[in-house]
């Protein structure tokens, strides 16, 4: 029974499946924001995410075959050849290829940027670092993770506290000996005019 692809690239000159799990996947980004001054301070609106470089490190590994791909120097050469063919295809067609990583449900459209090879006597596993420019987050999962993380950062930084004013499901807890105040009625004084 064939194993599920760990990480793959489709489109371009030809499809490419990575033979082992990546050592790491890293990306950089900046937020598109709009700042609005208010009487209470400032409101920061998150408009979107601008992605910068996506980095993936894989290993050529031993010469043992995994998922139908030989390892070692033969694998390193096949990665370099795929990168070269795909770079030329992207230059001529001006179109991204699709990066898929099922373990995190990432589906991204990317452009190849650089391939860094660490090949010396100390690096017997021959790691390869690939860099890409992200064109599109197809599923929106990566963008959702980024925004969730940033909102958590803002929330922690300003001492956000859940209470009855920002969470309608919050129960009102009254001090012992006081009269309960129903939600939405407030606790201030009102003025009633019975003029008809």
N, CA and C atoms as a LAMMPS dump frame, in Angstrom:
ITEM: TIMESTEP
0
ITEM: NUMBER OF ATOMS
588
ITEM: BOX BOUNDS ff ff ff
-5.0000000000000000e+02 5.0000000000000000e+02
-5.0000000000000000e+02 5.0000000000000000e+02
-5.0000000000000000e+02 5.0000000000000000e+02
ITEM: ATOMS id mol type element x y z
1 1 1 N 0.842 -1.18 0
2 1 2 C 0 0 0
3 1 3 C 0.89 1.246 0
4 2 1 N 0.72 2.196 -0.966
5 2 2 C 1.565 3.386 -1.012
6 2 3 C 1.293 4.314 0.159
7 3 1 N 2.349 4.947 0.626
8 3 2 C 2.208 5.873 1.742
9 3 3 C 1.667 7.214 1.249
10 4 1 N 0.994 7.931 2.146
11 4 2 C 0.469 9.253 1.812
12 4 3 C 1.635 10.22 1.634
13 5 1 N 1.528 11.076 0.626
14 5 2 C 2.573 12.075 0.396
15 5 3 C 2.691 12.984 1.611
16 6 1 N 3.916 13.186 2.069
17 6 2 C 4.142 14.044 3.227
18 6 3 C 4.075 15.515 2.837
19 7 1 N 4.678 15.839 1.73
20 7 2 C 4.759 17.227 1.284
21 7 3 C 4.957 17.164 -0.226
22 8 1 N 4.188 17.922 -0.978
23 8 2 C 4.309 17.815 -2.432
24 8 3 C 4.134 19.169 -3.106
25 9 1 N 4.633 19.229 -4.345
26 9 2 C 4.491 20.395 -5.207
27 9 3 C 3.857 19.915 -6.506
28 10 1 N 2.79 20.578 -6.923
29 10 2 C 2.12 20.19 -8.161
30 10 3 C 2.034 21.378 -9.099
31 11 1 N 1.98 21.061 -10.383
32 11 2 C 1.956 22.104 -11.4
33 11 3 C 3.358 22.373 -11.897
34 12 1 N 3.48 23.305 -12.781
35 12 2 C 4.792 23.63 -13.307
36 12 3 C 5.282 22.604 -14.308
37 13 1 N 6.586 22.462 -14.398
38 13 2 C 7.2 21.539 -15.356
39 13 3 C 6.796 20.094 -15.061
40 14 1 N 6.761 19.746 -13.77
41 14 2 C 6.326 18.408 -13.352
42 14 3 C 6.071 18.433 -11.852
43 15 1 N 5.318 17.458 -11.37
44 15 2 C 5.029 17.363 -9.942
45 15 3 C 6.246 16.814 -9.204
46 16 1 N 6.325 17.162 -7.905
47 16 2 C 7.451 16.684 -7.1
48 16 3 C 6.947 16.343 -5.7
49 17 1 N 7.27 15.146 -5.224
50 17 2 C 6.884 14.71 -3.883
51 17 3 C 8.139 14.567 -3.037
52 18 1 N 8.152 15.187 -1.877
53 18 2 C 9.297 15.105 -0.959
54 18 3 C 9.269 13.739 -0.277
55 19 1 N 10.422 13.119 -0.147
56 19 2 C 10.47 11.722 0.307
57 19 3 C 10.339 11.552 1.819
58 20 1 N 10.637 12.583 2.604
59 20 2 C 10.531 12.487 4.067
60 20 3 C 9.871 13.754 4.611
61 21 1 N 9.507 13.711 5.888
62 21 2 C 8.968 14.915 6.53
63 21 3 C 10.021 16.016 6.524
64 22 1 N 9.592 17.278 6.387
65 22 2 C 10.568 18.373 6.433
66 22 3 C 11.136 18.55 7.834
67 23 1 N 12.369 19.055 7.902
68 23 2 C 12.96 19.389 9.208
69 23 3 C 12.197 20.551 9.832
70 24 1 N 11.836 21.514 9.009
71 24 2 C 11.031 22.633 9.494
72 24 3 C 10.363 23.34 8.321
73 25 1 N 9.279 24.026 8.642
74 25 2 C 8.603 24.942 7.72
75 25 3 C 8.467 26.255 8.48
76 26 1 N 9.003 27.316 7.911
77 26 2 C 8.948 28.624 8.577
78 26 3 C 8.497 29.671 7.558
79 27 1 N 7.862 30.714 8.043
80 27 2 C 7.429 31.778 7.15
81 27 3 C 7.478 33.106 7.9
82 28 1 N 7.62 34.163 7.14
83 28 2 C 7.592 35.498 7.731
84 28 3 C 6.444 36.274 7.094
85 29 1 N 5.945 37.255 7.826
86 29 2 C 4.792 38.007 7.361
87 29 3 C 4.749 39.357 8.058
88 30 1 N 3.923 40.229 7.515
89 30 2 C 3.605 41.496 8.184
90 30 3 C 2.106 41.705 8.05
91 31 1 N 1.54 42.374 9.038
92 31 2 C 0.098 42.637 9.027
93 31 3 C -0.197 43.943 8.303
94 32 1 N -1.289 43.939 7.541
95 32 2 C -1.819 45.194 6.996
96 32 3 C -2.846 45.688 8.001
97 33 1 N -2.594 46.847 8.575
98 33 2 C -3.478 47.357 9.626
99 33 3 C -3.897 48.792 9.345
100 34 1 N -4.953 49.185 10.018
101 34 2 C -5.414 50.573 9.981
102 34 3 C -5.621 51.002 11.42
103 35 1 N -5.039 52.122 11.796
104 35 2 C -5.132 52.627 13.16
105 35 3 C -6.1 53.804 13.208
106 36 1 N -7.05 53.73 14.133
107 36 2 C -8.056 54.788 14.287
108 36 3 C -7.993 55.318 15.715
109 37 1 N -7.752 56.612 15.863
110 37 2 C -7.732 57.224 17.195
111 37 3 C -9.16 57.425 17.686
112 38 1 N -9.375 57.115 18.962
113 38 2 C -10.688 57.292 19.583
114 38 3 C -10.52 58.018 20.906
115 39 1 N -11.657 58.39 21.529
116 39 2 C -11.588 59.046 22.846
117 39 3 C -10.976 58.115 23.883
118 40 1 N -11.207 56.826 23.713
119 40 2 C -10.685 55.866 24.689
120 40 3 C -9.263 55.43 24.42
121 41 1 N -8.676 55.861 23.326
122 41 2 C -7.316 55.446 22.987
123 41 3 C -7.166 55.226 21.499
124 42 1 N -7.028 53.951 21.087
125 42 2 C -6.774 53.653 19.694
126 42 3 C -7.403 52.317 19.328
127 43 1 N -7.951 52.232 18.133
128 43 2 C -8.471 50.97 17.597
129 43 3 C -7.564 50.57 16.444
130 44 1 N -7.088 49.33 16.464
131 44 2 C -6.262 48.815 15.374
132 44 3 C -7.069 47.763 14.634
133 45 1 N -7.308 48.012 13.369
134 45 2 C -8.082 47.089 12.541
135 45 3 C -7.107 46.28 11.688
136 46 1 N -7.227 44.94 11.726
137 46 2 C -6.386 44.074 10.903
138 46 3 C -7.077 43.892 9.558
139 47 1 N -6.426 44.354 8.49
140 47 2 C -7.003 44.291 7.149
141 47 3 C -6.572 43.048 6.388
142 48 1 N -5.423 42.491 6.737
143 48 2 C -4.94 41.309 6.025
144 48 3 C -3.513 40.987 6.406
145 49 1 N -2.952 40.018 5.706
146 49 2 C -1.596 39.544 5.976
147 49 3 C -0.781 39.604 4.692
148 50 1 N 0.401 40.204 4.757
149 50 2 C 1.355 40.175 3.647
150 50 3 C 2.423 39.149 3.977
151 51 1 N 2.508 38.096 3.166
152 51 2 C 3.515 37.065 3.401
153 51 3 C 4.82 37.457 2.739
154 52 1 N 5.904 37.069 3.387
155 52 2 C 7.22 37.325 2.829
156 52 3 C 7.801 35.982 2.372
157 53 1 N 8.809 35.447 3.026
158 53 2 C 9.462 34.229 2.553
159 53 3 C 8.982 32.996 3.304
160 54 1 N 8.693 31.937 2.551
161 54 2 C 8.393 30.624 3.107
162 54 3 C 9.654 29.79 2.976
163 55 1 N 10.117 29.201 4.09
164 55 2 C 11.328 28.371 4.083
165 55 3 C 10.974 26.945 4.474
166 56 1 N 11.513 25.995 3.718
167 56 2 C 11.314 24.576 3.997
168 56 3 C 12.673 23.902 3.922
169 57 1 N 13.014 23.138 4.956
170 57 2 C 14.264 22.366 4.906
171 57 3 C 13.939 20.888 4.86
172 58 1 N 14.511 20.203 3.862
173 58 2 C 14.367 18.758 3.728
174 58 3 C 15.756 18.146 3.715
175 59 1 N 15.829 16.821 3.804
176 59 2 C 17.12 16.13 3.787
177 59 3 C 17.163 15.133 2.647
178 60 1 N 18.344 15.007 2.047
179 60 2 C 18.541 13.962 1.034
180 60 3 C 18.615 12.609 1.715
181 61 1 N 19.203 12.593 2.899
182 61 2 C 19.224 11.376 3.704
183 61 3 C 20.127 10.282 3.161
184 62 1 N 19.878 9.068 3.646
185 62 2 C 20.679 7.913 3.229
186 62 3 C 20.235 7.46 1.841
187 63 1 N 20.952 6.5 1.275
188 63 2 C 20.624 6.04 -0.075
189 63 3 C 19.424 5.098 -0.089
190 64 1 N 18.898 4.726 1.088
191 64 2 C 17.732 3.849 1.175
192 64 3 C 16.534 4.495 0.496
193 65 1 N 15.762 3.678 -0.23
194 65 2 C 14.593 4.182 -0.951
195 65 3 C 13.411 4.369 0
196 66 1 N 12.74 5.527 -0.091
197 66 2 C 11.55 5.831 0.712
198 66 3 C 10.484 6.366 -0.236
199 67 1 N 9.27 5.831 -0.16
200 67 2 C 8.149 6.271 -1.007
201 67 3 C 8.504 6.247 -2.491
202 68 1 N 9.313 5.287 -2.886
203 68 2 C 9.673 5.17 -4.298
204 68 3 C 10.761 6.118 -4.747
205 69 1 N 11.364 6.864 -3.821
206 69 2 C 12.417 7.816 -4.162
207 69 3 C 13.727 7.362 -3.546
208 70 1 N 14.774 7.198 -4.352
209 70 2 C 16.085 6.899 -3.766
210 70 3 C 16.595 8.117 -3.014
211 71 1 N 17.424 7.914 -2.009
212 71 2 C 17.956 9.022 -1.235
213 71 3 C 19.381 9.354 -1.625
214 72 1 N 20.072 10.006 -0.715
215 72 2 C 21.467 10.344 -0.913
216 72 3 C 21.696 11.348 -2.026
217 73 1 N 22.838 11.19 -2.69
218 73 2 C 23.237 12.149 -3.718
219 73 3 C 22.289 12.134 -4.914
220 74 1 N 21.729 10.952 -5.24
221 74 2 C 20.784 10.856 -6.368
222 74 3 C 19.543 11.705 -6.088
223 75 1 N 19.086 11.697 -4.849
224 75 2 C 17.911 12.494 -4.484
225 75 3 C 18.243 13.986 -4.531
226 76 1 N 19.406 14.343 -4.016
227 76 2 C 19.84 15.744 -4.048
228 76 3 C 19.837 16.252 -5.483
229 77 1 N 20.387 15.455 -6.408
230 77 2 C 20.415 15.858 -7.821
231 77 3 C 19.012 15.992 -8.404
232 78 1 N 18.094 15.081 -7.995
233 78 2 C 16.719 15.159 -8.525
234 78 3 C 16.01 16.422 -8.023
235 79 1 N 16.271 16.833 -6.775
236 79 2 C 15.678 18.067 -6.242
237 79 3 C 16.206 19.272 -7.008
238 80 1 N 17.524 19.302 -7.23
239 80 2 C 18.139 20.418 -7.952
240 80 3 C 17.579 20.496 -9.374
241 81 1 N 17.429 19.339 -10.03
242 81 2 C 16.895 19.316 -11.397
243 81 3 C 15.443 19.81 -11.43
244 82 1 N 14.633 19.342 -10.472
245 82 2 C 13.245 19.792 -10.401
246 82 3 C 13.173 21.303 -10.18
247 83 1 N 14.018 21.807 -9.268
248 83 2 C 14.032 23.238 -8.963
249 83 3 C 14.396 24.047 -10.206
250 84 1 N 15.387 23.566 -10.941
251 84 2 C 15.824 24.267 -12.151
252 84 3 C 14.707 24.281 -13.2
253 85 1 N 14.099 23.112 -13.454
254 85 2 C 13.037 23.018 -14.46
255 85 3 C 11.837 23.894 -14.08
256 86 1 N 11.479 23.859 -12.809
257 86 2 C 10.314 24.623 -12.358
258 86 3 C 10.587 26.12 -12.377
259 87 1 N 11.813 26.527 -12.03
260 87 2 C 12.179 27.951 -12.085
261 87 3 C 12.055 28.481 -13.505
262 88 1 N 12.541 27.707 -14.48
263 88 2 C 12.446 28.123 -15.882
264 88 3 C 10.987 28.18 -16.326
265 89 1 N 10.197 27.192 -15.887
266 89 2 C 8.768 27.173 -16.239
267 89 3 C 8.06 28.4 -15.67
268 90 1 N 8.353 28.731 -14.421
269 90 2 C 7.707 29.898 -13.802
270 90 3 C 8.155 31.194 -14.462
271 91 1 N 9.418 31.276 -14.824
272 91 2 C 9.9 32.48 -15.503
273 91 3 C 9.163 32.683 -16.832
274 92 1 N 8.942 31.587 -17.563
275 92 2 C 8.308 31.683 -18.878
276 92 3 C 6.79 31.832 -18.805
277 93 1 N 6.154 31.255 -17.782
278 93 2 C 4.698 31.238 -17.704
279 93 3 C 4.108 32.217 -16.696
280 94 1 N 4.938 32.75 -15.797
281 94 2 C 4.482 33.725 -14.778
282 94 3 C 3.326 33.178 -13.948
283 95 1 N 3.414 31.891 -13.575
284 95 2 C 2.349 31.261 -12.78
285 95 3 C 2.959 30.517 -11.596
286 96 1 N 2.217 30.459 -10.461
287 96 2 C 2.73 29.738 -9.289
288 96 3 C 2.521 28.231 -9.43
289 97 1 N 3.166 27.478 -8.538
290 97 2 C 2.9 26.056 -8.384
291 97 3 C 2.212 25.879 -7.035
292 98 1 N 1.633 24.711 -6.8
293 98 2 C 0.896 24.494 -5.558
294 98 3 C 1.723 23.652 -4.582
295 99 1 N 1.885 24.185 -3.372
296 99 2 C 2.567 23.496 -2.274
297 99 3 C 1.492 22.92 -1.36
298 100 1 N 1.571 21.622 -1.063
299 100 2 C 0.584 20.966 -0.207
300 100 3 C 1.301 20.231 0.915
301 101 1 N 0.856 20.477 2.151
302 101 2 C 1.396 19.775 3.318
303 101 3 C 0.216 19.26 4.131
304 102 1 N -0.216 18 3.871
305 102 2 C -1.434 17.465 4.502
306 102 3 C -1.415 17.461 6.025
307 103 1 N -0.24 17.316 6.637
308 103 2 C -0.182 17.24 8.097
309 103 3 C -0.72 18.497 8.764
310 104 1 N -0.53 19.659 8.132
311 104 2 C -1.054 20.926 8.67
312 104 3 C -2.184 21.492 7.822
313 105 1 N -2.594 20.745 6.811
314 105 2 C -3.637 21.188 5.878
315 105 3 C -3.256 22.472 5.143
316 106 1 N -1.96 22.675 4.89
317 106 2 C -1.528 23.837 4.133
318 106 3 C -1.676 23.547 2.646
319 107 1 N -2.286 24.471 1.929
320 107 2 C -2.326 24.453 0.472
321 107 3 C -2.024 25.879 0.044
322 108 1 N -0.82 26.081 -0.485
323 108 2 C -0.359 27.422 -0.832
324 108 3 C 0.089 27.459 -2.29
325 109 1 N -0.184 28.547 -2.974
326 109 2 C 0.374 28.772 -4.301
327 109 3 C 1.649 29.585 -4.107
328 110 1 N 2.764 29.07 -4.667
329 110 2 C 4.072 29.67 -4.388
330 110 3 C 4.894 29.853 -5.662
331 111 1 N 5.861 30.759 -5.554
332 111 2 C 6.894 30.939 -6.584
333 111 3 C 8.234 30.531 -5.971
334 112 1 N 9.03 29.79 -6.735
335 112 2 C 10.357 29.402 -6.254
336 112 3 C 11.239 30.637 -6.146
337 113 1 N 12.089 30.626 -5.126
338 113 2 C 12.972 31.766 -4.909
339 113 3 C 14.433 31.309 -4.912
340 114 1 N 14.835 30.523 -3.914
341 114 2 C 16.221 30.05 -3.851
342 114 3 C 16.279 28.614 -3.334
343 115 1 N 17.391 27.949 -3.652
344 115 2 C 17.686 26.612 -3.142
345 115 3 C 19.086 26.67 -2.544
346 116 1 N 19.175 26.36 -1.249
347 116 2 C 20.459 26.411 -0.545
348 116 3 C 20.862 24.983 -0.207
349 117 1 N 22.068 24.594 -0.65
350 117 2 C 22.556 23.226 -0.422
351 117 3 C 23.7 23.276 0.575
352 118 1 N 23.558 22.527 1.672
353 118 2 C 24.632 22.411 2.661
354 118 3 C 25.303 21.062 2.433
355 119 1 N 26.33 21.048 1.626
356 119 2 C 26.98 19.787 1.254
357 119 3 C 28.455 19.849 1.646
358 120 1 N 28.768 19.282 2.808
359 120 2 C 30.16 19.166 3.212
360 120 3 C 30.332 17.858 3.978
361 121 1 N 31.522 17.58 4.434
362 121 2 C 31.802 16.297 5.093
363 121 3 C 31.031 16.124 6.39
364 122 1 N 30.665 17.226 7.037
365 122 2 C 29.943 17.15 8.3
366 122 3 C 28.452 16.849 8.09
367 123 1 N 27.905 17.262 6.935
368 123 2 C 26.475 17.099 6.666
369 123 3 C 26.214 15.838 5.856
370 124 1 N 26.189 14.706 6.548
371 124 2 C 25.999 13.432 5.848
372 124 3 C 24.562 13.263 5.34
373 125 1 N 23.599 14.003 5.923
374 125 2 C 22.205 13.897 5.472
375 125 3 C 21.884 14.883 4.345
376 126 1 N 22.84 15.716 3.99
377 126 2 C 22.703 16.69 2.905
378 126 3 C 21.387 17.475 2.968
379 127 1 N 21.253 18.363 3.957
380 127 2 C 20.019 19.162 4.031
381 127 3 C 19.912 20.156 2.876
382 128 1 N 18.687 20.386 2.443
383 128 2 C 18.398 21.339 1.38
384 128 3 C 17.374 22.333 1.919
385 129 1 N 17.65 23.613 1.786
386 129 2 C 16.698 24.634 2.219
387 129 3 C 16.125 25.321 0.99
388 130 1 N 14.796 25.243 0.852
389 130 2 C 14.119 25.877 -0.277
390 130 3 C 13.371 27.104 0.229
391 131 1 N 13.428 28.166 -0.551
392 131 2 C 12.71 29.39 -0.199
393 131 3 C 11.727 29.735 -1.31
394 132 1 N 10.541 30.203 -0.897
395 132 2 C 9.464 30.504 -1.825
396 132 3 C 8.82 31.833 -1.466
397 133 1 N 8.175 32.426 -2.452
398 133 2 C 7.292 33.569 -2.227
399 133 3 C 5.866 33.033 -2.267
400 134 1 N 5.049 33.373 -1.263
401 134 2 C 3.67 32.899 -1.205
402 134 3 C 2.791 33.827 -2.027
403 135 1 N 2.099 33.245 -2.995
404 135 2 C 1.163 33.99 -3.835
405 135 3 C -0.231 33.982 -3.23
406 136 1 N -0.653 32.798 -2.697
407 136 2 C -2.026 32.675 -2.216
408 136 3 C -2.109 31.566 -1.167
409 137 1 N -2.839 31.842 -0.101
410 137 2 C -3.155 30.841 0.921
411 137 3 C -4.512 30.271 0.526
412 138 1 N -4.496 29.154 -0.202
413 138 2 C -5.703 28.624 -0.842
414 138 3 C -6.814 28.317 0.158
415 139 1 N -6.495 27.671 1.274
416 139 2 C -7.523 27.294 2.252
417 139 3 C -7.768 28.387 3.292
418 140 1 N -6.852 29.327 3.444
419 140 2 C -6.987 30.374 4.453
420 140 3 C -6.559 29.928 5.841
421 141 1 N -6.102 28.676 5.979
422 141 2 C -5.723 28.171 7.301
423 141 3 C -4.488 28.871 7.848
424 142 1 N -3.497 29.081 6.997
425 142 2 C -2.279 29.76 7.444
426 142 3 C -2.606 31.178 7.879
427 143 1 N -3.41 31.877 7.086
428 143 2 C -3.805 33.249 7.426
429 143 3 C -4.608 33.268 8.72
430 144 1 N -5.509 32.298 8.887
431 144 2 C -6.294 32.205 10.12
432 144 3 C -5.418 32.005 11.331
433 145 1 N -4.387 31.144 11.211
434 145 2 C -3.451 30.911 12.315
435 145 3 C -2.698 32.187 12.672
436 146 1 N -2.255 32.919 11.636
437 146 2 C -1.506 34.16 11.862
438 146 3 C -2.377 35.177 12.592
439 147 1 N -3.6 35.375 12.115
440 147 2 C -4.484 36.38 12.724
441 147 3 C -4.865 35.98 14.143
442 148 1 N -5.161 34.69 14.372
443 148 2 C -5.455 34.22 15.732
444 148 3 C -4.291 34.497 16.67
445 149 1 N -3.084 34.219 16.189
446 149 2 C -1.882 34.441 17.003
447 149 3 C -1.701 35.922 17.328
448 150 1 N -1.911 36.778 16.325
449 150 2 C -1.752 38.221 16.541
450 150 3 C -2.825 38.768 17.481
451 151 1 N -4.065 38.301 17.33
452 151 2 C -5.129 38.754 18.223
453 151 3 C -4.855 38.33 19.661
454 152 1 N -4.322 37.123 19.835
455 152 2 C -3.966 36.648 21.173
456 152 3 C -2.871 37.53 21.769
457 153 1 N -1.914 37.92 20.918
458 153 2 C -0.823 38.798 21.36
459 153 3 C -1.373 40.151 21.82
460 154 1 N -2.278 40.744 21.009
461 154 2 C -2.878 42.027 21.393
462 154 3 C -3.682 41.888 22.682
463 155 1 N -4.454 40.809 22.762
464 155 2 C -5.306 40.574 23.932
465 155 3 C -4.464 40.454 25.191
466 156 1 N -3.374 39.686 25.128
467 156 2 C -2.505 39.523 26.292
468 156 3 C -1.804 40.836 26.64
469 157 1 N -1.447 41.613 25.592
470 157 2 C -0.697 42.845 25.812
471 157 3 C -1.503 43.95 26.452
472 158 1 N -2.823 43.963 26.264
473 158 2 C -3.619 45.055 26.829
474 158 3 C -4.375 44.631 28.079
475 159 1 N -4.137 43.409 28.558
476 159 2 C -4.812 42.956 29.765
477 159 3 C -6.292 42.726 29.546
478 160 1 N -6.643 42.167 28.399
479 160 2 C -8.052 41.902 28.065
480 160 3 C -8.674 40.994 29.115
481 161 1 N -9.883 41.332 29.508
482 161 2 C -10.591 40.564 30.539
483 161 3 C -12.04 40.382 30.107
484 162 1 N -12.502 39.132 30.116
485 162 2 C -13.884 38.853 29.731
486 162 3 C -14.808 39.323 30.847
487 163 1 N -15.81 40.136 30.478
488 163 2 C -16.798 40.584 31.45
489 163 3 C -18.145 40.726 30.757
490 164 1 N -19.165 41.187 31.484
491 164 2 C -20.508 41.25 30.917
492 164 3 C -20.645 42.299 29.822
493 165 1 N -19.676 43.209 29.702
494 165 2 C -19.759 44.244 28.688
495 165 3 C -19.194 43.8 27.34
496 166 1 N -18.284 42.798 27.334
497 166 2 C -17.733 42.342 26.063
498 166 3 C -18.096 40.898 25.741
499 167 1 N -18.829 40.218 26.641
500 167 2 C -19.27 38.848 26.395
501 167 3 C -20.699 38.695 26.907
502 168 1 N -21.687 38.69 25.989
503 168 2 C -23.078 38.632 26.438
504 168 3 C -23.43 37.34 27.17
505 169 1 N -22.616 36.305 27.044
506 169 2 C -22.896 35.043 27.726
507 169 3 C -22.357 35.034 29.163
508 170 1 N -21.62 36.065 29.527
509 170 2 C -21.036 36.148 30.87
510 170 3 C -22.142 36.366 31.901
511 171 1 N -22.145 35.588 32.944
512 171 2 C -23.132 35.728 34.016
513 171 3 C -22.74 36.881 34.926
514 172 1 N -23.731 37.609 35.376
515 172 2 C -23.479 38.717 36.296
516 172 3 C -23.37 38.163 37.705
517 173 1 N -22.268 38.504 38.335
518 173 2 C -22.067 38.072 39.715
519 173 3 C -22.194 39.306 40.592
520 174 1 N -23.153 39.285 41.484
521 174 2 C -23.378 40.431 42.369
522 174 3 C -22.727 40.181 43.724
523 175 1 N -22.41 41.265 44.35
524 175 2 C -21.861 41.188 45.699
525 175 3 C -22.943 40.684 46.649
526 176 1 N -22.58 39.947 47.673
527 176 2 C -23.594 39.485 48.637
528 176 3 C -24.362 40.668 49.22
529 177 1 N -25.678 40.52 49.322
530 177 2 C -26.512 41.56 49.927
531 177 3 C -26.991 42.611 48.949
532 178 1 N -26.675 42.472 47.638
533 178 2 C -27.151 43.444 46.659
534 178 3 C -28.231 42.815 45.801
535 179 1 N -28.991 43.648 45.116
536 179 2 C -30.062 43.177 44.238
537 179 3 C -29.476 42.843 42.867
538 180 1 N -29.817 41.648 42.316
539 180 2 C -29.292 41.299 40.976
540 180 3 C -29.75 42.295 39.919
541 181 1 N -28.865 42.623 38.988
542 181 2 C -29.176 43.525 37.894
543 181 3 C -29.229 42.694 36.616
544 182 1 N -30.386 42.651 35.927
545 182 2 C -30.457 41.864 34.698
546 182 3 C -29.574 42.464 33.605
547 183 1 N -29.035 41.605 32.684
548 183 2 C -28.186 42.127 31.612
549 183 3 C -28.925 43.137 30.759
550 184 1 N -28.205 44.178 30.322
551 184 2 C -28.76 45.164 29.413
552 184 3 C -29.51 46.294 30.095
553 185 1 N -29.748 46.205 31.426
554 185 2 C -30.504 47.267 32.091
555 185 3 C -29.585 48.325 32.671
556 186 1 N -28.307 47.981 32.803
557 186 2 C -27.365 48.951 33.361
558 186 3 C -27.6 49.142 34.837
559 187 1 N -26.766 49.914 35.452
560 187 2 C -26.918 50.128 36.886
561 187 3 C -27.043 51.585 37.244
562 188 1 N -27.106 52.471 36.245
563 188 2 C -27.159 53.901 36.525
564 188 3 C -28.57 54.376 36.795
565 189 1 N -28.706 55.668 37.062
566 189 2 C -30.019 56.252 37.318
567 189 3 C -30.659 56.686 36.01
568 190 1 N -31.987 56.586 35.955
569 190 2 C -32.698 56.987 34.757
570 190 3 C -33.624 58.156 35.042
571 191 1 N -34.289 58.671 34.028
572 191 2 C -35.219 59.768 34.16
573 191 3 C -36.482 59.386 33.422
574 192 1 N -37.598 59.388 34.128
575 192 2 C -38.862 59.021 33.5
576 192 3 C -39.725 60.26 33.363
577 193 1 N -40.247 60.49 32.178
578 193 2 C -41.105 61.639 31.909
579 193 3 C -42.492 61.133 31.579
580 194 1 N -43.48 61.455 32.432
581 194 2 C -44.848 60.96 32.25
582 194 3 C -45.773 62.049 31.711
583 195 1 N -45.29 62.865 30.814
584 195 2 C -46.117 63.97 30.339
585 195 3 C -47.128 63.52 29.281
586 196 1 N -47.207 62.307 28.952
587 196 2 C -48.294 61.913 28.123
588 196 3 C -48.026 61.538 26.787
